[in-house]
Amino acid sequence: MTEIPLRRFTARVLPVDARGRVLLLYGFDPAHPDSPYWFTIGGAAEKEESLEQAAARELFEEVGITAEPERFGRPLESHTVEFSFADRAYVQDQTYFPVRVDAAEVRFDHMEEIELATTLGHRWWSADELEASGEVYHPPILPALIRRAAAPS
């Protein structure tokens, strides 16, 4: 039997600090725990929620940083990806939003249980650092997105 993928519309967040670095999370797919990777903060928009509202909510839920939806810049990128997570198939329309943030303590105390169980850590990355690291990250265009997010407005 073929599984029908779950269709989601997501806001992905690129929080940028004063040094032009972007906060990324490090974690794994529970179906592949030995293959961790770096990824952006974000998730699916809830019913009646704009993507900017989803970005603000996800930023708070995943790392404890507060930003009003109006503070999110124009989207940097939108594309559709197909993937699986925890053996569930997804088709996901992703929109990436930059947001300038002050130095903030990163907290995981509002994460959903599955996120908390599969998130290993976080780090502020420049595009050059990420490219030179040899680390695995998603999406493949992440360094270019970091450069665009960190560019002066």
TIVEX-643674 format. One record per atom (N, C-alpha, C): residue number from 1; atom name; x, y, z. Coordinates in steps of 0.02 Angstrom, whole numbers, plus 50000, padded with zeros to 5 digits. Layout:
// TIVEX-643674
ATOM, nr, atom, u, v, w
ATOM, NUM, CA, X, Y, Z
...
//
This chain:
// TIVEX-643674
ATOM, nr, atom, u, v, w
ATOM, 1, N, 50042, 49941, 50000
ATOM, 1, CA, 50000, 50000, 50000
ATOM, 1, C, 50044, 50062, 50000
ATOM, 2, N, 50029, 50111, 49959
ATOM, 2, CA, 50066, 50173, 49956
ATOM, 2, C, 50036, 50225, 50003
ATOM, 3, N, 50079, 50256, 50042
ATOM, 3, CA, 50057, 50307, 50089
ATOM, 3, C, 50047, 50373, 50053
ATOM, 4, N, 49993, 50407, 50068
ATOM, 4, CA, 49982, 50474, 50040
ATOM, 4, C, 50020, 50523, 50084
ATOM, 5, N, 50065, 50563, 50055
ATOM, 5, CA, 50104, 50610, 50097
ATOM, 5, C, 50059, 50664, 50128
ATOM, 6, N, 50078, 50685, 50187
ATOM, 6, CA, 50045, 50740, 50220
ATOM, 6, C, 50070, 50805, 50189
ATOM, 7, N, 50024, 50849, 50168
ATOM, 7, CA, 50042, 50913, 50138
ATOM, 7, C, 50043, 50966, 50192
ATOM, 8, N, 50098, 51004, 50197
ATOM, 8, CA, 50105, 51055, 50248
ATOM, 8, C, 50131, 51120, 50217
ATOM, 9, N, 50109, 51176, 50245
ATOM, 9, CA, 50134, 51242, 50226
ATOM, 9, C, 50172, 51267, 50287
ATOM, 10, N, 50238, 51278, 50278
ATOM, 10, CA, 50279, 51293, 50336
ATOM, 10, C, 50315, 51360, 50331
ATOM, 11, N, 50329, 51388, 50389
ATOM, 11, CA, 50371, 51447, 50396
ATOM, 11, C, 50437, 51423, 50425
ATOM, 12, N, 50491, 51438, 50392
ATOM, 12, CA, 50558, 51423, 50416
ATOM, 12, C, 50590, 51489, 50437
ATOM, 13, N, 50624, 51490, 50493
ATOM, 13, CA, 50649, 51552, 50522
ATOM, 13, C, 50725, 51553, 50524
ATOM, 14, N, 50753, 51610, 50502
ATOM, 14, CA, 50825, 51621, 50505
ATOM, 14, C, 50837, 51681, 50552
ATOM, 15, N, 50843, 51668, 50618
ATOM, 15, CA, 50857, 51722, 50665
ATOM, 15, C, 50930, 51744, 50656
ATOM, 16, N, 50940, 51809, 50646
ATOM, 16, CA, 51006, 51836, 50632
ATOM, 16, C, 51028, 51879, 50692
ATOM, 17, N, 51089, 51865, 50718
ATOM, 17, CA, 51115, 51905, 50773
ATOM, 17, C, 51155, 51965, 50747
ATOM, 18, N, 51182, 52005, 50792
ATOM, 18, CA, 51218, 52066, 50774
ATOM, 18, C, 51281, 52052, 50734
ATOM, 19, N, 51308, 51991, 50738
ATOM, 19, CA, 51368, 51972, 50701
ATOM, 19, C, 51352, 51941, 50633
ATOM, 20, N, 51288, 51939, 50614
ATOM, 20, CA, 51269, 51911, 50550
ATOM, 20, C, 51266, 51835, 50548
ATOM, 21, N, 51262, 51805, 50607
ATOM, 21, CA, 51257, 51732, 50611
ATOM, 21, C, 51184, 51712, 50619
ATOM, 22, N, 51168, 51652, 50597
ATOM, 22, CA, 51099, 51626, 50600
ATOM, 22, C, 51098, 51567, 50648
ATOM, 23, N, 51045, 51566, 50690
ATOM, 23, CA, 51036, 51512, 50737
ATOM, 23, C, 51006, 51451, 50701
ATOM, 24, N, 51041, 51395, 50707
ATOM, 24, CA, 51017, 51332, 50678
ATOM, 24, C, 51011, 51280, 50733
ATOM, 25, N, 50969, 51231, 50722
ATOM, 25, CA, 50960, 51175, 50767
ATOM, 25, C, 50996, 51114, 50739
ATOM, 26, N, 51017, 51069, 50783
ATOM, 26, CA, 51051, 51008, 50765
ATOM, 26, C, 51010, 50950, 50791
ATOM, 27, N, 50991, 50905, 50747
ATOM, 27, CA, 50949, 50849, 50769
ATOM, 27, C, 50948, 50794, 50718
ATOM, 28, N, 50899, 50749, 50726
ATOM, 28, CA, 50896, 50690, 50684
ATOM, 28, C, 50824, 50667, 50673
ATOM, 29, N, 50816, 50629, 50621
ATOM, 29, CA, 50753, 50595, 50606
ATOM, 29, C, 50752, 50532, 50649
ATOM, 30, N, 50699, 50520, 50688
ATOM, 30, CA, 50698, 50460, 50730
ATOM, 30, C, 50706, 50395, 50692
ATOM, 31, N, 50690, 50395, 50627
ATOM, 31, CA, 50700, 50335, 50586
ATOM, 31, C, 50774, 50327, 50567
ATOM, 32, N, 50814, 50380, 50577
ATOM, 32, CA, 50885, 50378, 50559
ATOM, 32, C, 50926, 50415, 50612
ATOM, 33, N, 50927, 50389, 50674
ATOM, 33, CA, 50960, 50425, 50729
ATOM, 33, C, 51035, 50433, 50721
ATOM, 34, N, 51066, 50393, 50679
ATOM, 34, CA, 51139, 50398, 50669
ATOM, 34, C, 51158, 50447, 50614
ATOM, 35, N, 51111, 50487, 50590
ATOM, 35, CA, 51125, 50535, 50536
ATOM, 35, C, 51100, 50605, 50555
ATOM, 36, N, 51131, 50636, 50606
ATOM, 36, CA, 51108, 50703, 50625
ATOM, 36, C, 51127, 50756, 50573
ATOM, 37, N, 51092, 50812, 50576
ATOM, 37, CA, 51103, 50867, 50528
ATOM, 37, C, 51081, 50933, 50559
ATOM, 38, N, 51104, 50988, 50530
ATOM, 38, CA, 51085, 51055, 50550
ATOM, 38, C, 51024, 51077, 50508
ATOM, 39, N, 50979, 51114, 50539
ATOM, 39, CA, 50918, 51135, 50504
ATOM, 39, C, 50892, 51200, 50534
ATOM, 40, N, 50846, 51231, 50498
ATOM, 40, CA, 50816, 51294, 50520
ATOM, 40, C, 50759, 51282, 50569
ATOM, 41, N, 50746, 51331, 50609
ATOM, 41, CA, 50689, 51332, 50654
ATOM, 41, C, 50626, 51339, 50611
ATOM, 42, N, 50571, 51309, 50633
ATOM, 42, CA, 50509, 51319, 50596
ATOM, 42, C, 50463, 51260, 50597
ATOM, 43, N, 50404, 51271, 50568
ATOM, 43, CA, 50355, 51217, 50564
ATOM, 43, C, 50293, 51239, 50528
ATOM, 44, N, 50244, 51196, 50530
ATOM, 44, CA, 50182, 51206, 50492
ATOM, 44, C, 50139, 51262, 50521
ATOM, 45, N, 50108, 51299, 50477
ATOM, 45, CA, 50059, 51349, 50497
ATOM, 45, C, 49996, 51312, 50521
ATOM, 46, N, 49968, 51338, 50574
ATOM, 46, CA, 49906, 51310, 50601
ATOM, 46, C, 49846, 51343, 50565
ATOM, 47, N, 49788, 51314, 50574
ATOM, 47, CA, 49727, 51339, 50542
ATOM, 47, C, 49719, 51414, 50557
ATOM, 48, N, 49703, 51453, 50505
ATOM, 48, CA, 49691, 51525, 50511
ATOM, 48, C, 49753, 51566, 50530
ATOM, 49, N, 49812, 51537, 50525
ATOM, 49, CA, 49874, 51571, 50546
ATOM, 49, C, 49913, 51590, 50483
ATOM, 50, N, 49938, 51652, 50480
ATOM, 50, CA, 49980, 51673, 50424
ATOM, 50, C, 50049, 51641, 50433
ATOM, 51, N, 50088, 51640, 50380
ATOM, 51, CA, 50156, 51613, 50386
ATOM, 51, C, 50199, 51655, 50433
ATOM, 52, N, 50189, 51721, 50435
ATOM, 52, CA, 50226, 51763, 50482
ATOM, 52, C, 50207, 51746, 50554
ATOM, 53, N, 50143, 51734, 50566
ATOM, 53, CA, 50121, 51714, 50633
ATOM, 53, C, 50150, 51646, 50652
ATOM, 54, N, 50151, 51601, 50603
ATOM, 54, CA, 50181, 51535, 50616
ATOM, 54, C, 50255, 51542, 50631
ATOM, 55, N, 50290, 51586, 50595
ATOM, 55, CA, 50362, 51596, 50607
ATOM, 55, C, 50373, 51621, 50678
ATOM, 56, N, 50333, 51670, 50700
ATOM, 56, CA, 50341, 51697, 50768
ATOM, 56, C, 50327, 51643, 50821
ATOM, 57, N, 50274, 51605, 50810
ATOM, 57, CA, 50256, 51552, 50858
ATOM, 57, C, 50310, 51498, 50861
ATOM, 58, N, 50333, 51476, 50803
ATOM, 58, CA, 50385, 51423, 50801
ATOM, 58, C, 50451, 51447, 50832
ATOM, 59, N, 50469, 51510, 50820
ATOM, 59, CA, 50530, 51537, 50850
ATOM, 59, C, 50527, 51533, 50926
ATOM, 60, N, 50469, 51551, 50954
ATOM, 60, CA, 50461, 51548, 51026
ATOM, 60, C, 50458, 51475, 51050
ATOM, 61, N, 50418, 51434, 51017
ATOM, 61, CA, 50410, 51364, 51040
ATOM, 61, C, 50475, 51325, 51036
ATOM, 62, N, 50514, 51336, 50984
ATOM, 62, CA, 50573, 51294, 50973
ATOM, 62, C, 50636, 51319, 51009
ATOM, 63, N, 50643, 51386, 51017
ATOM, 63, CA, 50704, 51411, 51048
ATOM, 63, C, 50693, 51465, 51100
ATOM, 64, N, 50629, 51482, 51115
ATOM, 64, CA, 50615, 51529, 51169
ATOM, 64, C, 50628, 51601, 51153
ATOM, 65, N, 50634, 51619, 51088
ATOM, 65, CA, 50646, 51688, 51068
ATOM, 65, C, 50581, 51719, 51045
ATOM, 66, N, 50566, 51779, 51070
ATOM, 66, CA, 50504, 51813, 51053
ATOM, 66, C, 50517, 51866, 51000
ATOM, 67, N, 50475, 51865, 50948
ATOM, 67, CA, 50477, 51916, 50895
ATOM, 67, C, 50406, 51922, 50868
ATOM, 68, N, 50382, 51983, 50862
ATOM, 68, CA, 50315, 51994, 50835
ATOM, 68, C, 50315, 51977, 50760
ATOM, 69, N, 50259, 51953, 50734
ATOM, 69, CA, 50256, 51935, 50662
ATOM, 69, C, 50277, 51992, 50616
ATOM, 70, N, 50264, 52055, 50635
ATOM, 70, CA, 50282, 52112, 50593
ATOM, 70, C, 50357, 52120, 50586
ATOM, 71, N, 50396, 52091, 50630
ATOM, 71, CA, 50470, 52098, 50628
ATOM, 71, C, 50502, 52052, 50576
ATOM, 72, N, 50465, 52004, 50550
ATOM, 72, CA, 50494, 51958, 50502
ATOM, 72, C, 50499, 51993, 50435
ATOM, 73, N, 50558, 51987, 50405
ATOM, 73, CA, 50570, 52019, 50340
ATOM, 73, C, 50533, 51984, 50284
ATOM, 74, N, 50543, 52012, 50225
ATOM, 74, CA, 50513, 51980, 50166
ATOM, 74, C, 50542, 51910, 50158
ATOM, 75, N, 50502, 51864, 50135
ATOM, 75, CA, 50528, 51796, 50126
ATOM, 75, C, 50589, 51796, 50080
ATOM, 76, N, 50638, 51755, 50099
ATOM, 76, CA, 50699, 51748, 50060
ATOM, 76, C, 50692, 51696, 50004
ATOM, 77, N, 50649, 51648, 50017
ATOM, 77, CA, 50645, 51590, 49972
ATOM, 77, C, 50581, 51552, 49988
ATOM, 78, N, 50553, 51523, 49937
ATOM, 78, CA, 50497, 51476, 49945
ATOM, 78, C, 50508, 51418, 49897
ATOM, 79, N, 50500, 51358, 49921
ATOM, 79, CA, 50505, 51300, 49877
ATOM, 79, C, 50468, 51242, 49910
ATOM, 80, N, 50459, 51190, 49871
ATOM, 80, CA, 50425, 51130, 49895
ATOM, 80, C, 50474, 51073, 49899
ATOM, 81, N, 50470, 51035, 49954
ATOM, 81, CA, 50513, 50977, 49963
ATOM, 81, C, 50470, 50916, 49980
ATOM, 82, N, 50496, 50858, 49964
ATOM, 82, CA, 50465, 50795, 49984
ATOM, 82, C, 50516, 50758, 50026
ATOM, 83, N, 50494, 50734, 50084
ATOM, 83, CA, 50540, 50699, 50129
ATOM, 83, C, 50500, 50655, 50176
ATOM, 84, N, 50535, 50617, 50216
ATOM, 84, CA, 50502, 50578, 50268
ATOM, 84, C, 50534, 50595, 50335
ATOM, 85, N, 50495, 50591, 50387
ATOM, 85, CA, 50519, 50602, 50455
ATOM, 85, C, 50480, 50553, 50499
ATOM, 86, N, 50517, 50514, 50538
ATOM, 86, CA, 50486, 50463, 50580
ATOM, 86, C, 50443, 50416, 50538
ATOM, 87, N, 50468, 50400, 50479
ATOM, 87, CA, 50434, 50354, 50432
ATOM, 87, C, 50367, 50380, 50408
ATOM, 88, N, 50356, 50446, 50410
ATOM, 88, CA, 50295, 50477, 50384
ATOM, 88, C, 50315, 50520, 50324
ATOM, 89, N, 50280, 50513, 50269
ATOM, 89, CA, 50296, 50551, 50208
ATOM, 89, C, 50264, 50620, 50210
ATOM, 90, N, 50301, 50671, 50186
ATOM, 90, CA, 50277, 50740, 50186
ATOM, 90, C, 50291, 50772, 50118
ATOM, 91, N, 50246, 50815, 50097
ATOM, 91, CA, 50258, 50863, 50043
ATOM, 91, C, 50251, 50930, 50079
ATOM, 92, N, 50304, 50970, 50077
ATOM, 92, CA, 50305, 51030, 50118
ATOM, 92, C, 50323, 51091, 50076
ATOM, 93, N, 50279, 51141, 50078
ATOM, 93, CA, 50293, 51206, 50048
ATOM, 93, C, 50327, 51247, 50102
ATOM, 94, N, 50390, 51266, 50091
ATOM, 94, CA, 50430, 51300, 50141
ATOM, 94, C, 50442, 51372, 50120
ATOM, 95, N, 50431, 51418, 50166
ATOM, 95, CA, 50446, 51489, 50155
ATOM, 95, C, 50494, 51510, 50210
ATOM, 96, N, 50550, 51539, 50190
ATOM, 96, CA, 50604, 51558, 50236
ATOM, 96, C, 50601, 51633, 50252
ATOM, 97, N, 50599, 51649, 50317
ATOM, 97, CA, 50594, 51718, 50341
ATOM, 97, C, 50655, 51736, 50383
ATOM, 98, N, 50688, 51793, 50367
ATOM, 98, CA, 50740, 51818, 50412
ATOM, 98, C, 50709, 51860, 50468
ATOM, 99, N, 50741, 51861, 50525
ATOM, 99, CA, 50720, 51906, 50579
ATOM, 99, C, 50782, 51924, 50620
ATOM, 100, N, 50792, 51988, 50630
ATOM, 100, CA, 50848, 52012, 50672
ATOM, 100, C, 50829, 52002, 50745
ATOM, 101, N, 50876, 51975, 50784
ATOM, 101, CA, 50864, 51963, 50855
ATOM, 101, C, 50923, 51988, 50895
ATOM, 102, N, 50909, 52009, 50955
ATOM, 102, CA, 50962, 52026, 51002
ATOM, 102, C, 50990, 51961, 51030
ATOM, 103, N, 51047, 51966, 51062
ATOM, 103, CA, 51075, 51907, 51095
ATOM, 103, C, 51021, 51880, 51142
ATOM, 104, N, 51007, 51818, 51138
ATOM, 104, CA, 50954, 51788, 51178
ATOM, 104, C, 50974, 51720, 51202
ATOM, 105, N, 50949, 51702, 51260
ATOM, 105, CA, 50960, 51635, 51286
ATOM, 105, C, 50915, 51588, 51246
ATOM, 106, N, 50944, 51534, 51221
ATOM, 106, CA, 50906, 51484, 51184
ATOM, 106, C, 50879, 51434, 51235
ATOM, 107, N, 50814, 51423, 51232
ATOM, 107, CA, 50781, 51377, 51278
ATOM, 107, C, 50738, 51328, 51238
ATOM, 108, N, 50737, 51266, 51261
ATOM, 108, CA, 50698, 51215, 51228
ATOM, 108, C, 50636, 51195, 51269
ATOM, 109, N, 50617, 51234, 51319
ATOM, 109, CA, 50564, 51213, 51365
ATOM, 109, C, 50493, 51219, 51336
ATOM, 110, N, 50485, 51245, 51275
ATOM, 110, CA, 50418, 51248, 51245
ATOM, 110, C, 50412, 51201, 51184
ATOM, 111, N, 50463, 51162, 51172
ATOM, 111, CA, 50462, 51116, 51115
ATOM, 111, C, 50411, 51060, 51125
ATOM, 112, N, 50386, 51035, 51069
ATOM, 112, CA, 50343, 50975, 51072
ATOM, 112, C, 50387, 50916, 51090
ATOM, 113, N, 50357, 50864, 51116
ATOM, 113, CA, 50394, 50805, 51140
ATOM, 113, C, 50439, 50775, 51086
ATOM, 114, N, 50414, 50766, 51025
ATOM, 114, CA, 50455, 50737, 50972
ATOM, 114, C, 50514, 50782, 50954
ATOM, 115, N, 50503, 50848, 50955
ATOM, 115, CA, 50558, 50895, 50940
ATOM, 115, C, 50612, 50891, 50994
ATOM, 116, N, 50591, 50889, 51057
ATOM, 116, CA, 50638, 50886, 51112
ATOM, 116, C, 50678, 50821, 51109
ATOM, 117, N, 50645, 50766, 51092
ATOM, 117, CA, 50678, 50701, 51089
ATOM, 117, C, 50728, 50695, 51032
ATOM, 118, N, 50718, 50736, 50979
ATOM, 118, CA, 50762, 50729, 50920
ATOM, 118, C, 50808, 50789, 50908
ATOM, 119, N, 50807, 50838, 50953
ATOM, 119, CA, 50851, 50896, 50947
ATOM, 119, C, 50910, 50887, 50994
ATOM, 120, N, 50970, 50889, 50966
ATOM, 120, CA, 51031, 50877, 51004
ATOM, 120, C, 51064, 50942, 51027
ATOM, 121, N, 51050, 50997, 50994
ATOM, 121, CA, 51082, 51059, 51013
ATOM, 121, C, 51068, 51115, 50965
ATOM, 122, N, 51106, 51169, 50972
ATOM, 122, CA, 51098, 51229, 50930
ATOM, 122, C, 51166, 51263, 50923
ATOM, 123, N, 51169, 51308, 50874
ATOM, 123, CA, 51230, 51347, 50864
ATOM, 123, C, 51214, 51406, 50818
ATOM, 124, N, 51249, 51461, 50830
ATOM, 124, CA, 51246, 51519, 50785
ATOM, 124, C, 51299, 51509, 50733
ATOM, 125, N, 51280, 51508, 50669
ATOM, 125, CA, 51325, 51494, 50613
ATOM, 125, C, 51328, 51553, 50564
ATOM, 126, N, 51388, 51567, 50539
ATOM, 126, CA, 51394, 51609, 50479
ATOM, 126, C, 51391, 51562, 50420
ATOM, 127, N, 51378, 51588, 50361
ATOM, 127, CA, 51376, 51546, 50301
ATOM, 127, C, 51444, 51514, 50288
ATOM, 128, N, 51498, 51553, 50296
ATOM, 128, CA, 51565, 51527, 50284
ATOM, 128, C, 51582, 51471, 50333
ATOM, 129, N, 51564, 51480, 50397
ATOM, 129, CA, 51577, 51428, 50447
ATOM, 129, C, 51541, 51363, 50430
ATOM, 130, N, 51477, 51370, 50411
ATOM, 130, CA, 51438, 51311, 50395
ATOM, 130, C, 51467, 51274, 50334
ATOM, 131, N, 51484, 51311, 50283
ATOM, 131, CA, 51513, 51280, 50222
ATOM, 131, C, 51579, 51245, 50237
ATOM, 132, N, 51620, 51275, 50279
ATOM, 132, CA, 51687, 51247, 50294
ATOM, 132, C, 51684, 51191, 50345
ATOM, 133, N, 51628, 51182, 50379
ATOM, 133, CA, 51624, 51135, 50435
ATOM, 133, C, 51625, 51061, 50415
ATOM, 134, N, 51602, 51046, 50355
ATOM, 134, CA, 51594, 50975, 50336
ATOM, 134, C, 51532, 50943, 50367
ATOM, 135, N, 51493, 50982, 50403
ATOM, 135, CA, 51432, 50957, 50435
ATOM, 135, C, 51377, 50948, 50382
ATOM, 136, N, 51329, 50905, 50398
ATOM, 136, CA, 51271, 50895, 50355
ATOM, 136, C, 51219, 50946, 50375
ATOM, 137, N, 51187, 50976, 50325
ATOM, 137, CA, 51134, 51025, 50338
ATOM, 137, C, 51081, 51021, 50283
ATOM, 138, N, 51021, 51045, 50302
ATOM, 138, CA, 50965, 51047, 50255
ATOM, 138, C, 50931, 51115, 50261
ATOM, 139, N, 50911, 51144, 50207
ATOM, 139, CA, 50917, 51122, 50138
ATOM, 139, C, 50988, 51135, 50112
ATOM, 140, N, 51005, 51108, 50054
ATOM, 140, CA, 51072, 51117, 50026
ATOM, 140, C, 51089, 51191, 50013
ATOM, 141, N, 51038, 51233, 50004
ATOM, 141, CA, 51050, 51304, 49991
ATOM, 141, C, 51057, 51345, 50056
ATOM, 142, N, 51063, 51312, 50113
ATOM, 142, CA, 51064, 51347, 50177
ATOM, 142, C, 51118, 51401, 50182
ATOM, 143, N, 51180, 51390, 50160
ATOM, 143, CA, 51229, 51444, 50164
ATOM, 143, C, 51208, 51507, 50124
ATOM, 144, N, 51179, 51497, 50066
ATOM, 144, CA, 51155, 51554, 50027
ATOM, 144, C, 51099, 51590, 50063
ATOM, 145, N, 51055, 51553, 50096
ATOM, 145, CA, 51000, 51584, 50134
ATOM, 145, C, 51029, 51624, 50193
ATOM, 146, N, 51080, 51597, 50226
ATOM, 146, CA, 51111, 51633, 50282
ATOM, 146, C, 51141, 51699, 50257
ATOM, 147, N, 51175, 51696, 50200
ATOM, 147, CA, 51205, 51758, 50172
ATOM, 147, C, 51151, 51810, 50157
ATOM, 148, N, 51097, 51789, 50128
ATOM, 148, CA, 51042, 51835, 50111
ATOM, 148, C, 51009, 51862, 50174
ATOM, 149, N, 51000, 51819, 50225
ATOM, 149, CA, 50969, 51840, 50287
ATOM, 149, C, 51013, 51891, 50324
ATOM, 150, N, 51078, 51881, 50322
ATOM, 150, CA, 51126, 51923, 50358
ATOM, 150, C, 51144, 51987, 50321
ATOM, 151, N, 51126, 51992, 50258
ATOM, 151, CA, 51143, 52052, 50219
ATOM, 151, C, 51108, 52113, 50250
ATOM, 152, N, 51141, 52171, 50249
ATOM, 152, CA, 51109, 52231, 50276
ATOM, 152, C, 51044, 52246, 50239
ATOM, 153, N, 50995, 52269, 50276
ATOM, 153, CA, 50929, 52284, 50245
ATOM, 153, C, 50931, 52345, 50202
//
